[in-house]
Amino acid sequence: MKPLIYQIFTRLYTNRNTTNIPAGTIEQNGCSKLKDFTTVQLKRIADFGFTHVWFTGLLEHATQTSYEAYGIRPDHPAVVKGRAGSPYAIKDYYDIDPDLATDVPNRMAEFERLLKRTHKVGLKMVIDFVPNHVARQYHSDAHPKNVLDLGFSDNPEWAFSPQNNFYYITGQELHTTFDHEHRSDVPYREMPAKATGNDHFDAWPSRNDWYETVKLNYGVDYMNGRTQHFSPTPSTWLKMTDILLFWAKKGVDAFRCDMAEMVPAEFWAYATAKVKEKYPDVIFIAEVYNPAEYRHYIASGFDYLYDKVGLYDTLRCVVTGMASASCITGCWQAIDDIRPHMLNFLENHDEQRIASAYFAGDARKALPALVVSSMMGTNPFMVYAGQELGEPAMDAEGFSGSDGRTTIFDYWSVPTLRKLSARTPETGFTKSEKELYNYYKQVMLLCRDNRAITNGLFYDLQYANYTHAHGYNSDKQYAFMRKDPGGKTLLIVANFDNTPIHVGVCIPQHAFDFLKLRRGLFSCRCLLTGKPSTIDLKPDMPVYVEVPELGATVLEW
C-alpha cells in the first residue's frame, strides 16, 4: 500500500464559528470537537483516496484557556504561545486536549470513539509524538499509577545527569518577557531555569526561541562536548517508550515524530524496537531535515522521513520560477537507495500555503508539482487539509500573524475548512475550488488504485530530453514513466509553464530495456482527462503528447 496521508489540524477543521477576533478566546472564536468528526466526515476523506488521517494536536498541551474547574492546572500566559497554545508544547503525554472535548472529564472516551470511527471507514490514524521538548509547566494528571511523571525524580542541582529528565541552568532563574498582553498579574517563575526546547542552554530565551518549551534529556551532555551516557538506560528513554506503548495499545496506527533528529538515534532504535515487538504494524514517521542523518534514522526504526530539504524545496523553487524542472532529477538521485522511505508533500502546518502571497499566490500553479510529488514513487504522499481548495492562509489570526501559514497557536475558523466540513461540502465550493478539489481527488484515487503508481518501476526521462528538441523545454517540463511489471505503463509529463504545449518526449533505448517496453502503435488515454489518443512507441524517438498549462498528462496503455 502507498500511504496517502490527510493532515488535519484538529482544533480548526470542523470549527464553523465565523467570529474570528484576532487573539480571540475559545468562547469568541470557537473550536472543533472530536465528536464533529462523524463517520460521514471520515468516509468522505476515505473516498477521496486517503489511507491515513493525521489528527494534529490531539494531546493535551499548554493553553491560556482555563480548565481549573476540571482539575487541570492552568498555564502561565508568559510561557504559552497564542491563546490556544502550541500543540507542540505538550502538557500531558497521557491525555487528550480538553479544547477538543464536548464532555471534558470524558475526553479520553471521546478520543477512543473517534479512533473507532476512523477505523470503521477504513482509515488508519496518525497522531503526534513530541519527544524533544515539553511545555514549561508540564504536569501529567492522567498517567498510569505505576508511572512517575517527567522530572519527578530529577535533581535540579545537577545541570546534567543521565537520569534527569530535564537540563537545568543551575543557580539562575528563567528570564521571560513574553506576557505582552499582561494577562497575569504575577510573573512566571522558574528556578532554576530549564534549558529551552530548541537546544538553548541558558536562562535567557528570546521570542524567536521555543521559549514555551523545555528540552528533554536523553543522556546527551550538550554542555560538555555532546558526550553520550546511554548505559544504564536513561530515565527519559523508559518514560517516553512507555508513552508510545500506551497509545499503540489503544490502537493508534502511526506516530508522526516531531523534530526526531533532535533526539539521539540510539533512543529511536530502542523505542521503535520495543513498540514493534508488541505492535509490528505501527508506523513511525520522522521529521528529519538533515540529509546526512537520513539513513541513520531509517536504520533506527523509522518507516518514513520527511523529504523536505530535497523534493519539497526543489518543487517550491520550480513552481515559483526559481529553478529548472531538471533539478527534480537530482532530488531522487540523492536518496535513490532510500526513496521508498521518503514522505512527499507540498504543504503541512510548518510550511506556507501554496496559494499564499508568500509562495505561489495561486494553488493551480502547483498542480504539476502535485502530480510529480505524488506519482513518481511508491512512497507516501501527504495533503494538508484546505490545500485541496486552495486555502491562502493570509489571515493575521493572533500570535502567528499574517505569514502564509494556517495558525497553530490561535482559535480561528478557516473558510476552506468550514466548506470541507459542511454536511454537503461540494455545494459550497466556488467554480475554481471545485475544479481544484476534483483534480486533487483524481490524483489521490490514482495514487491509491493504479498499480503502476503504487507498486511500479520508475524511469526518469529528463536526461533524454535536455536538448529542448521536439518542443520539450526541460526547464518547464518534467517527464517520467511508471510501469507495473506485467501490467500497464504510464507516461507522465508535467508542465510548469502557463501555456499548453504539444511536445515530443523522447524515450531512450535504455527505458525500453529497463521497463521491458514493446515498440509499436498503442491506444492509450489520459487518466486525468479520459481523452483517448494513439502513440507510436519507438526507441530514441519522440512520443507526442498534449499537456495543459500548469498541469500534467498521464497516459496509460
C-alpha positions as CSV (number, residue, x, y, z in Angstrom):
1,M,0.0,0.0,0.0
2,K,1.2,3.5,-0.8
3,P,0.2,5.5,2.3
4,L,-1.8,8.7,1.4
5,I,-2.0,10.9,4.5
6,Y,-4.5,13.6,5.1
7,Q,-3.2,16.0,7.8
8,I,-6.0,17.7,9.8
9,F,-5.2,20.4,12.3
10,T,-7.9,19.1,14.7
11,R,-8.6,22.3,16.5
12,L,-9.6,24.1,13.3
13,Y,-11.1,21.6,10.9
14,T,-14.7,21.5,12.0
15,N,-14.9,24.9,13.6
16,R,-17.9,26.7,12.0
17,N,-17.9,29.8,14.2
18,T,-17.2,32.8,11.9
19,T,-16.4,35.4,14.5
20,N,-12.6,35.4,14.1
21,I,-11.4,38.0,16.5
22,P,-7.6,38.2,16.3
23,A,-6.2,36.6,19.5
24,G,-9.7,35.7,20.5
25,T,-10.7,33.3,23.2
26,I,-12.3,29.9,22.6
27,E,-15.6,31.4,23.5
28,Q,-15.3,34.1,20.9
29,N,-13.8,32.1,18.0
30,G,-14.8,28.6,18.7
31,C,-13.0,25.3,18.4
32,S,-13.5,21.9,16.7
33,K,-14.7,19.0,18.8
34,L,-13.8,15.3,18.4
35,K,-17.5,14.4,18.1
36,D,-17.7,16.6,14.9
37,F,-15.6,14.1,13.0
38,T,-18.5,11.9,12.2
39,T,-18.5,8.7,10.2
40,V,-19.8,10.7,7.3
41,Q,-17.0,13.2,7.5
42,L,-14.4,10.5,7.8
43,K,-15.9,8.4,4.9
44,R,-15.6,11.4,2.6
45,I,-11.9,11.6,3.4
46,A,-11.5,7.9,2.7
47,D,-13.5,8.1,-0.5
48,F,-11.2,10.9,-1.6
49,G,-8.4,8.3,-1.7
50,F,-6.6,8.8,1.6
51,T,-5.5,5.8,3.6
52,H,-4.4,7.6,6.8
53,V,-5.5,10.7,8.6
54,W,-3.1,12.6,10.8
55,F,-5.0,14.3,13.6
56,T,-2.6,17.1,14.5
57,G,-2.7,18.5,18.1
58,L,-4.7,15.8,19.9
59,L,-2.5,15.6,23.0
60,E,-3.1,17.9,25.9
61,H,-0.9,21.0,25.5
62,A,-0.3,24.3,27.3
63,T,-3.1,26.9,26.7
64,Q,-4.3,30.2,28.0
65,T,-7.8,28.7,28.4
66,S,-8.5,27.7,31.9
67,Y,-9.7,24.2,32.8
68,E,-9.1,24.5,36.5
69,A,-12.8,23.6,37.1
70,Y,-11.8,20.1,35.8
71,G,-8.7,19.7,38.0
72,I,-6.3,20.7,35.2
73,R,-3.5,23.1,36.3
74,P,-3.6,26.4,34.5
75,D,-0.6,27.6,32.4
76,H,1.0,31.0,32.8
77,P,0.4,33.2,29.7
78,A,4.1,34.1,29.6
79,V,5.0,30.6,28.5
80,V,2.1,29.9,26.2
81,K,2.2,31.0,22.5
82,G,-1.2,32.3,21.5
83,R,-4.5,32.0,23.3
84,A,-4.9,28.4,22.2
85,G,-1.2,27.4,22.7
86,S,1.1,25.4,20.6
87,P,0.2,21.7,20.1
88,Y,3.9,21.0,20.4
89,A,4.2,22.3,23.9
90,I,2.8,19.0,25.4
91,K,1.4,19.4,28.9
92,D,0.4,15.7,29.4
93,Y,1.5,12.9,27.2
94,Y,-1.2,10.6,28.5
95,D,-4.2,12.9,27.9
96,I,-6.3,14.4,25.2
97,D,-6.6,18.2,24.8
98,P,-9.7,19.4,26.7
99,D,-10.4,22.0,24.0
100,L,-11.4,19.2,21.7
101,A,-13.8,17.6,24.1
102,T,-17.6,18.1,24.4
103,D,-17.5,16.4,27.8
104,V,-14.1,17.4,29.3
105,P,-14.0,14.7,32.1
106,N,-14.6,12.0,29.5
107,R,-12.3,13.3,26.8
108,M,-10.3,10.1,26.5
109,A,-13.5,8.2,25.8
110,E,-14.3,10.7,23.1
111,F,-10.9,10.1,21.5
112,E,-11.5,6.3,21.7
113,R,-14.8,6.7,19.9
114,L,-13.1,8.9,17.2
115,L,-10.4,6.2,16.8
116,K,-13.1,3.6,16.3
117,R,-15.0,5.7,13.7
118,T,-11.7,6.3,11.9
119,H,-11.0,2.6,11.6
120,K,-14.7,1.8,10.7
121,V,-14.4,3.8,7.4
122,G,-11.1,2.1,6.6
123,L,-8.7,4.8,7.6
124,K,-5.7,4.5,9.8
125,M,-4.9,7.1,12.5
126,V,-1.7,9.0,12.8
127,I,-1.0,11.1,16.0
128,D,1.8,13.3,17.0
129,F,4.6,12.1,19.3
130,V,6.6,15.1,20.5
131,P,9.8,13.6,22.0
132,N,12.3,16.5,22.1
133,H,10.5,19.0,24.4
134,V,7.5,19.6,26.6
135,A,5.5,22.6,28.0
136,R,7.3,24.7,30.6
137,Q,4.7,23.6,33.2
138,Y,4.4,20.0,32.2
139,H,2.3,18.0,34.6
140,S,0.5,14.8,33.8
141,D,-2.6,14.1,35.8
142,A,-3.6,11.2,33.6
143,H,-0.5,9.0,33.7
144,P,-0.9,5.4,34.8
145,K,-0.4,4.9,38.6
146,N,2.8,3.0,38.1
147,V,4.4,5.8,36.0
148,L,6.5,8.6,37.6
149,D,5.9,12.0,36.0
150,L,8.7,13.6,33.9
151,G,11.0,15.5,36.2
152,F,9.6,13.8,39.4
153,S,12.9,12.3,40.4
154,D,15.2,15.0,38.9
155,N,17.9,16.6,41.0
156,P,17.8,20.2,39.8
157,E,21.2,20.9,41.4
158,W,22.8,19.0,38.6
159,A,23.0,20.8,35.2
160,F,23.2,17.3,33.6
161,S,22.6,13.8,34.8
162,P,21.6,10.9,32.6
163,Q,18.8,10.1,35.0
164,N,17.4,13.6,35.0
165,N,14.5,14.2,32.5
166,F,15.4,17.9,32.1
167,Y,18.5,20.0,31.8
168,Y,19.0,22.7,34.4
169,I,20.7,26.1,34.3
170,T,21.9,25.9,37.9
171,G,21.7,28.9,40.1
172,Q,19.8,31.0,37.5
173,E,16.2,32.0,37.2
174,L,14.5,31.9,33.8
175,H,14.0,35.3,32.3
176,T,10.9,35.8,30.3
177,T,9.3,39.0,28.9
178,F,6.6,37.4,26.8
179,D,3.3,38.2,28.6
180,H,2.9,41.3,26.4
181,E,-0.9,41.4,26.9
182,H,-0.4,41.4,30.7
183,R,-2.9,38.6,31.2
184,S,-1.3,37.7,34.5
185,D,-0.6,40.0,37.5
186,V,2.0,37.5,38.7
187,P,5.3,37.0,36.8
188,Y,6.3,33.5,35.7
189,R,8.9,32.0,38.0
190,E,11.2,29.1,37.1
191,M,14.2,28.5,39.4
192,P,16.5,27.0,38.4
193,A,15.8,27.6,34.7
194,K,15.4,24.6,32.5
195,A,17.0,24.5,29.0
196,T,14.7,25.6,26.2
197,G,13.4,23.1,23.6
198,N,15.5,24.3,20.6
199,D,18.7,23.5,22.4
200,H,19.0,26.8,24.1
201,F,21.1,26.2,27.2
202,D,20.9,29.4,29.1
203,A,18.3,31.3,31.2
204,W,17.6,34.0,28.6
205,P,15.5,32.5,25.7
206,S,14.3,35.1,23.1
207,R,10.9,35.4,21.4
208,N,12.4,33.6,18.4
209,D,13.3,30.6,20.6
210,W,10.9,27.8,21.6
211,Y,10.6,29.6,24.9
212,E,7.4,27.9,25.8
213,T,9.1,24.5,25.9
214,V,11.8,22.7,27.9
215,K,14.3,20.3,26.4
216,L,14.1,16.6,27.3
217,N,17.3,14.9,28.4
218,Y,18.1,11.6,26.6
219,G,21.5,11.2,28.0
220,V,23.4,13.6,25.8
221,D,25.5,16.2,27.7
222,Y,25.3,19.1,25.3
223,M,27.3,21.4,27.6
224,N,30.3,19.1,27.6
225,G,31.1,18.1,24.1
226,R,27.8,16.3,23.5
227,T,29.1,13.2,25.3
228,Q,26.7,10.3,25.4
229,H,25.6,8.5,28.5
230,F,23.3,5.7,27.4
231,S,24.2,3.0,29.9
232,P,22.4,2.4,32.1
233,T,19.3,3.2,30.1
234,P,18.4,6.9,30.7
235,S,15.1,7.6,32.6
236,T,13.7,9.6,29.7
237,W,14.1,6.6,27.3
238,L,12.0,4.4,29.5
239,K,9.3,7.0,30.2
240,M,8.9,8.1,26.5
241,T,8.8,4.4,25.3
242,D,6.0,3.8,27.8
243,I,4.1,6.7,26.3
244,L,4.4,5.2,22.8
245,L,3.2,1.8,24.1
246,F,0.3,3.5,25.9
247,W,-1.1,4.9,22.6
248,A,-0.2,1.9,20.5
249,K,-2.2,-0.3,22.9
250,K,-5.2,2.0,22.3
251,G,-5.0,1.2,18.6
252,V,-3.2,4.2,17.1
253,D,-1.7,3.1,13.8
254,A,1.2,5.6,13.3
255,F,3.2,8.2,15.1
256,R,4.5,11.4,13.4
257,C,7.5,12.2,15.5
258,D,8.2,15.9,15.8
259,M,11.8,17.0,15.3
260,A,13.0,13.5,15.6
261,E,16.6,14.4,14.7
262,M,16.9,16.4,17.9
263,V,16.6,13.2,19.8
264,P,19.5,10.6,19.5
265,A,19.0,7.9,17.0
266,E,20.0,5.4,19.7
267,F,16.8,6.2,21.6
268,W,14.7,5.6,18.4
269,A,16.4,2.2,17.8
270,Y,15.5,1.3,21.4
271,A,11.9,2.6,21.4
272,T,10.8,1.5,17.9
273,A,12.0,-2.0,18.6
274,K,10.0,-2.1,21.9
275,V,6.9,-0.8,20.2
276,K,7.1,-3.0,17.1
277,E,7.8,-6.1,19.2
278,K,4.3,-5.8,20.5
279,Y,2.6,-3.9,17.7
280,P,4.5,-4.8,14.5
281,D,2.2,-2.8,12.2
282,V,2.7,0.5,13.9
283,I,4.4,3.1,11.6
284,F,6.9,5.7,12.6
285,I,7.3,8.9,10.6
286,A,10.2,11.2,11.4
287,E,10.5,15.0,10.9
288,V,14.2,15.0,9.9
289,Y,15.8,17.8,7.9
290,N,19.5,16.7,7.7
291,P,20.1,14.5,4.7
292,A,23.3,13.3,6.3
293,E,21.2,11.7,9.0
294,Y,18.5,10.1,6.8
295,R,20.0,6.6,6.7
296,H,20.9,6.7,10.3
297,Y,17.3,7.3,11.4
298,I,15.9,4.8,9.0
299,A,18.3,2.2,10.4
300,S,17.0,3.2,13.9
301,G,13.4,2.1,13.1
302,F,11.7,4.8,11.2
303,D,9.5,3.8,8.3
304,Y,9.3,7.2,6.6
305,L,11.1,10.5,6.8
306,Y,10.1,14.0,5.5
307,D,11.5,14.8,2.1
308,K,11.5,18.5,2.8
309,V,15.0,19.8,2.0
310,G,15.2,17.8,-1.1
311,L,12.0,17.4,-3.2
312,Y,9.7,19.9,-1.4
313,D,12.2,22.7,-1.5
314,T,13.1,21.9,-5.1
315,L,9.4,21.8,-6.3
316,R,8.7,25.0,-4.5
317,C,11.5,26.7,-6.5
318,V,10.3,25.2,-9.7
319,V,6.7,26.3,-9.1
320,T,7.9,29.9,-8.3
321,G,10.2,30.0,-11.3
322,M,13.4,30.0,-9.2
323,A,14.7,26.6,-10.5
324,S,14.6,24.4,-13.6
325,A,12.4,21.4,-13.6
326,S,15.5,19.4,-14.4
327,C,16.6,19.9,-10.8
328,I,13.9,17.4,-9.8
329,T,16.2,14.6,-11.1
330,G,18.8,15.3,-8.5
331,C,16.3,15.0,-5.7
332,W,15.5,11.4,-6.3
333,Q,19.1,10.5,-7.2
334,A,20.4,11.8,-3.9
335,I,18.1,9.4,-2.0
336,D,17.6,6.7,-4.5
337,D,18.6,3.9,-2.1
338,I,16.0,5.0,0.5
339,R,13.3,6.5,-1.8
340,P,10.6,4.1,-0.5
341,H,11.2,5.6,2.9
342,M,10.6,9.3,2.0
343,L,7.3,11.1,2.7
344,N,6.5,13.7,0.0
345,F,4.2,16.7,0.5
346,L,3.6,20.2,-0.8
347,E,2.0,21.6,2.3
348,N,1.9,21.0,6.1
349,H,1.4,23.1,9.2
350,D,5.0,24.3,9.2
351,E,5.1,25.4,5.6
352,Q,3.5,28.3,3.8
353,R,0.3,27.6,1.9
354,I,0.8,27.3,-1.9
355,A,-2.0,29.9,-2.5
356,S,-0.5,32.4,-0.1
357,A,1.2,35.5,-1.4
358,Y,4.4,34.1,0.2
359,F,4.5,31.1,-2.1
360,A,2.8,30.9,-5.5
361,G,-0.3,33.1,-4.9
362,D,-2.4,30.6,-6.8
363,A,-3.0,27.0,-5.9
364,R,-3.2,25.9,-9.6
365,K,0.4,26.7,-10.1
366,A,1.4,23.7,-8.0
367,L,-0.7,21.1,-9.9
368,P,2.2,19.9,-11.9
369,A,4.2,19.6,-8.7
370,L,1.3,17.6,-7.2
371,V,1.4,15.1,-10.0
372,V,5.2,14.8,-9.8
373,S,5.4,14.6,-6.0
374,S,2.6,12.0,-5.6
375,M,3.2,9.8,-8.6
376,M,7.0,9.5,-9.0
377,G,7.4,6.8,-6.4
378,T,5.8,4.1,-4.2
379,N,6.5,6.2,-1.1
380,P,3.8,8.1,0.8
381,F,2.3,11.4,-0.1
382,M,0.6,13.9,2.3
383,V,-2.0,16.6,1.8
384,Y,-2.8,19.3,4.4
385,A,-6.5,20.0,4.9
386,G,-7.5,23.1,2.9
387,Q,-4.8,22.5,0.3
388,E,-7.3,20.9,-2.0
389,L,-9.4,24.1,-2.0
390,G,-6.5,26.5,-2.3
391,E,-6.5,27.9,1.2
392,P,-4.4,31.1,1.1
393,A,-3.8,31.4,4.9
394,M,-3.4,35.2,4.7
395,D,-5.2,36.0,8.0
396,A,-3.5,37.6,10.9
397,E,-5.1,35.3,13.5
398,G,-3.2,36.4,16.6
399,F,0.2,35.1,17.7
400,S,1.2,33.7,14.3
401,G,0.4,37.0,12.4
402,S,0.0,37.0,8.6
403,D,2.7,34.7,7.4
404,G,1.0,32.5,4.8
405,R,0.6,29.6,7.3
406,T,-2.6,28.4,8.9
407,T,-2.2,29.3,12.6
408,I,-1.3,26.5,15.1
409,F,-1.4,28.9,18.1
410,D,-4.8,30.6,17.9
411,Y,-8.5,29.8,18.0
412,W,-9.7,30.5,14.5
413,S,-12.2,29.5,11.8
414,V,-10.8,28.8,8.3
415,P,-13.1,29.4,5.4
416,T,-12.0,26.5,3.3
417,L,-12.2,24.1,6.3
418,R,-15.7,25.3,7.0
419,K,-16.6,24.3,3.5
420,L,-14.8,20.9,3.7
421,S,-16.5,20.0,7.0
422,A,-20.0,21.0,5.9
423,R,-22.7,18.4,5.6
424,T,-22.6,18.6,1.8
425,P,-19.2,20.1,1.0
426,E,-19.2,20.5,-2.7
427,T,-22.4,22.6,-2.8
428,G,-20.5,25.4,-1.2
429,F,-17.5,25.4,-3.5
430,T,-16.8,28.1,-6.0
431,K,-16.1,27.0,-9.6
432,S,-12.3,27.2,-9.2
433,E,-12.5,25.4,-5.8
434,K,-14.5,22.6,-7.3
435,E,-12.0,22.2,-10.2
436,L,-9.1,22.1,-7.8
437,Y,-10.9,19.7,-5.4
438,N,-11.7,17.3,-8.2
439,Y,-8.2,17.4,-9.6
440,Y,-6.7,16.5,-6.2
441,K,-9.3,13.8,-5.8
442,Q,-8.4,12.3,-9.2
443,V,-4.7,12.3,-8.3
444,M,-5.3,10.7,-4.9
445,L,-7.5,8.0,-6.3
446,L,-4.9,7.2,-9.0
447,C,-2.2,7.1,-6.3
448,R,-4.3,4.7,-4.3
449,D,-5.6,2.4,-7.1
450,N,-3.2,2.4,-10.0
451,R,-0.7,-0.4,-9.6
452,A,1.9,1.3,-11.8
453,I,1.9,4.1,-9.2
454,T,1.5,2.1,-6.1
455,N,4.0,-0.7,-7.0
456,G,5.6,0.1,-10.3
457,L,9.0,0.8,-11.6
458,F,10.1,4.5,-12.1
459,Y,12.1,5.8,-15.0
460,D,13.2,9.5,-15.3
461,L,13.1,10.7,-18.9
462,Q,14.6,14.1,-18.3
463,Y,18.2,13.2,-19.3
464,A,16.9,12.1,-22.7
465,N,15.1,15.4,-23.3
466,Y,17.6,18.0,-22.1
467,T,18.3,19.4,-25.6
468,H,15.0,21.2,-25.9
469,A,14.2,19.2,-29.1
470,H,10.7,18.4,-30.3
471,G,9.3,21.4,-28.4
472,Y,10.3,20.0,-25.0
473,N,11.6,22.6,-22.5
474,S,13.5,20.8,-19.7
475,D,13.3,23.9,-17.6
476,K,9.5,23.9,-17.6
477,Q,8.6,20.2,-18.3
478,Y,9.4,17.1,-16.3
479,A,8.7,13.6,-17.7
480,F,8.9,10.1,-16.3
481,M,7.4,6.7,-16.7
482,R,5.9,4.2,-14.3
483,K,5.5,0.5,-15.2
484,D,3.6,-2.2,-13.4
485,P,5.6,-5.3,-14.2
486,G,3.5,-7.4,-16.4
487,G,0.8,-4.7,-16.4
488,K,0.1,-1.2,-17.5
489,T,2.6,1.5,-18.5
490,L,2.3,5.2,-17.7
491,L,3.9,8.2,-19.4
492,I,3.7,11.2,-17.1
493,V,4.5,14.7,-18.4
494,A,4.2,17.7,-16.0
495,N,4.1,21.2,-17.4
496,F,5.1,24.0,-15.1
497,D,4.6,26.6,-17.8
498,N,1.5,28.8,-18.0
499,T,0.8,27.9,-21.7
500,P,-0.4,24.5,-23.1
501,I,2.1,22.5,-25.1
502,H,2.2,19.9,-27.9
503,V,5.5,18.3,-27.2
504,G,7.6,15.3,-28.2
505,V,9.1,13.2,-25.4
506,C,12.0,11.1,-26.3
507,I,12.0,7.6,-24.8
508,P,15.5,6.1,-24.9
509,Q,16.5,2.5,-25.7
510,H,17.6,2.1,-22.1
511,A,14.0,2.8,-21.0
512,F,12.8,0.0,-23.3
513,D,15.3,-2.4,-21.8
514,F,14.7,-1.4,-18.1
515,L,10.9,-1.3,-18.3
516,K,10.6,-4.1,-20.9
517,L,8.6,-1.9,-23.2
518,R,7.3,-3.1,-26.6
519,R,7.6,-0.9,-29.6
520,G,4.6,-0.1,-31.9
521,L,1.4,1.7,-32.1
522,F,-0.7,1.8,-28.9
523,S,-4.1,3.1,-28.0
524,C,-3.9,5.0,-24.7
525,R,-5.9,7.5,-22.7
526,C,-5.1,10.3,-20.3
527,L,-6.1,9.2,-16.8
528,L,-6.7,12.8,-15.7
529,T,-9.0,13.8,-18.6
530,G,-10.1,10.5,-20.1
531,K,-9.1,11.7,-23.5
532,P,-8.0,8.8,-25.8
533,S,-5.1,9.0,-28.2
534,T,-2.6,6.8,-30.1
535,I,1.1,6.8,-29.6
536,D,3.9,5.4,-31.8
537,L,6.5,3.9,-29.4
538,K,10.0,3.6,-30.8
539,P,13.4,3.7,-29.1
540,D,15.1,7.1,-29.1
541,M,12.2,8.7,-30.9
542,P,9.7,11.2,-29.6
543,V,6.2,10.4,-28.4
544,Y,4.0,13.4,-29.0
545,V,1.6,14.5,-26.2
546,E,-0.7,17.4,-25.4
547,V,-0.2,18.8,-22.0
548,P,-2.3,21.6,-20.5
549,E,-0.8,24.7,-18.9
550,L,0.1,24.3,-15.2
551,G,-0.9,20.7,-15.3
552,A,0.0,17.2,-16.4
553,T,-0.8,14.4,-18.8
554,V,-0.8,10.8,-17.5
555,L,-1.0,8.5,-20.5
556,E,-1.8,4.8,-19.8
557,W,-1.5,1.8,-22.2
